Amino acid sequence: MIEKIALMSKRDIPYEPASFVIHQPSLKEISYIGENNFFKGCQYLTFSKNSLDEKDKLNLEKVTDFEVLLMILNKNDSTIGQIKIYLQ
């Protein structure tokens, strides 16, 4: 629902429970980072633990997709650093 409001209003929408702002990027803003990087970032934002291998899913039944993404982002690894750039 919040996403639809942001799309319709073309204004930033504050989401106070999580202390962040939802911003619909313009085509100009997307061009700054590049279309490929933009879509890679979108893929990470729609991450699902169901896409993991069975061995990687162990002990994740009680954890949300968002929590798994945060665990991944908290690791210090060069690959994770690139993901963080895509998500900025």
Secondary structure, DSSP 8 states (H G I E B T S, - for coil): -HHHHHHHH-S-EEEGGGTEEE----HHHHHHH-HHHHHHHHHHHT--GGGS-HHHHTT-TTS-HHHHHHHHHTS--HHHHHHHHHT-
